[in-house]
Amino acid sequence: MVVVTLPGLETRVLNEVGARVVELADGRTLGEIVEVVASELDADREVVRRDVRAFVLDLVRERVLSEDA
């Protein structure tokens, strides 16, 4: 998945997990997204929580996601 941000038209290529996080940001809470991703990857929830939180905060700063998303 490629995400284009405005106004600089910067692009960001997302890996499979990043793309999944963006797909899941459809009104779900951060906790719900973490649960789905951790379950799908069979990964430690605390590690996933830390990584997903950092990733989502980056996307909010870049205005790809809003805090309400």
Backbone hydrogen bonds, N-H to C=O, Kabsch-Sander energy under -0.5 kcal/mol:
donor,donor_aa,acceptor,acceptor_aa,energy
3,V,12,R,-2.9
5,T,10,E,-3.1
9,L,5,T,-0.5
10,E,5,T,-0.9
12,R,3,V,-2.2
14,L,1,M,-3.4
14,L,12,R,-0.5
19,A,15,N,-2.7
20,R,16,E,-1.9
21,V,17,V,-2.4
22,V,18,G,-2.1
23,E,19,A,-2.4
24,L,20,R,-2.4
25,A,21,V,-0.9
25,A,22,V,-0.8
26,D,24,L,-2.4
27,G,69,A,-1.3
28,R,24,L,-0.7
33,I,29,T,-2.3
34,V,30,L,-2.6
35,E,31,G,-2.2
36,V,32,E,-2.1
37,V,33,I,-2.7
38,A,34,V,-3.0
39,S,35,E,-2.1
40,E,36,V,-2.8
41,L,37,V,-2.3
42,D,38,A,-0.9
43,A,38,A,-2.1
48,V,44,D,-2.4
49,R,45,R,-3.0
50,R,46,E,-2.2
51,D,47,V,-2.4
52,V,48,V,-3.2
53,R,49,R,-2.4
54,A,50,R,-2.1
55,F,51,D,-2.3
56,V,52,V,-3.0
57,L,53,R,-2.5
58,D,54,A,-1.9
59,L,55,F,-2.2
60,V,56,V,-2.4
61,R,57,L,-2.5
62,E,58,D,-2.1
63,R,60,V,-1.3
64,V,59,L,-2.8
65,L,59,L,-1.3
69,A,66,S,-1.6
